[in-house]
Amino acid sequence: MNENSTSSDLSIFEFNNSQLTKINSLNNRIPISVGDFNNDTKTDILSLYVKNGFIETQSESGNYNFENVFKDSSQSFWPALAEDIDGDLKTEIIVFSD
């Protein structure tokens, strides 16, 4: 597991036969929440780096390739949590902002 990566890289590992295998990574991302935020059956990752917020989504269900679908570099969208807070089956995203 000693790979060349910075502390800000988000690495995705698969656990199989008592071993971890790195299968993908996202550069300059610190994960906050993982889930299906928009109910499209694909996994979404809410992350930040410095004071920038990001949402990545699987390119296809069942694979480990992610594409960026939201990026805010205004430094006014610093994600803290993604969860269905009010029980309406829609994910709300809680952020810190200036």
N, C-alpha and C positions, 0 to 999 in steps of 0.2 A: 504494500500500500504506500510505499514511499515513491510517489510520482513527482515529476517536475510540475508544480503548479503553485500559484500564489495563494495566500490565505484568503483571498477574496473570490476564488473560483468555487463554484458550486459543482461538486462531483456527484454523479449518480452511480451507485453500485448495485449489483444484483447479488443476492445471497443464495448460493446453490451448493449443495454437497459440503456444507460447513466451510465454504470459502466465499470471500467477497471478490467480485470481479468488476472493475470499473468499466462502465458501458457508455458513458457520455459525461460531458461537463459543460457548464455555462460560465463564461468568463465574466469577472467583475459582478458577481451576484451573491448576495447574502439572503438565504431563504427566510421568509416570514410565515407563509402558509402554503399548503398544498391541498388541492381539491378540484372539484368540477364547478367552477364559479358561475358558468353560464349554462349549465345543464345540457351540454352537447355530447356527453359521455366521454370526453377527453380530459385528461389530467391537466390542470392549470397550476402554475407556480407563481405566487406573488413574492417579489423579492425587492431588495434595495441595494444600492451601492452609493456610498457617501450620502447625499440627500436626494438621490434620484430614485424614482419608483419604476418598477417593471412588472409586466405580466407576460409570461411565456405560456404557450399551450402546445400540447402534443400535435404534431403534424398529422398523425393518424392514430386512432385508438390501437392500443397494444404494442406500440413501438416506443423507443426512448429518444426520439428526435423531437426537439422543441423549437418553436419559432416565436419570435417576439411579436406580440399583438398590441402591446401598449408600452410606451416609454414617455416618461415625463422628466425632463432635465431642467425644469424651472426652479428646482429646489424648494417647491412648495407642496410636493406630494411625496411624503415620507411614510410608507405603509407600516402599519402596526399589526393588523389582523384582518383576515377574511373569514366571515362566518355569517350564517343566517341568524341575525340578531332578533328579528321580529316574528319569526316563524312563518313567513310567507313563501318559503321554499326558494327564495332568491338570496344570493350571497351579497351581503353588504361589505364594503371595504372601509376599514377605519384607518385614517391617516393622521399624522401630525402635519401641521402646515404653519407657515409663517403668517 
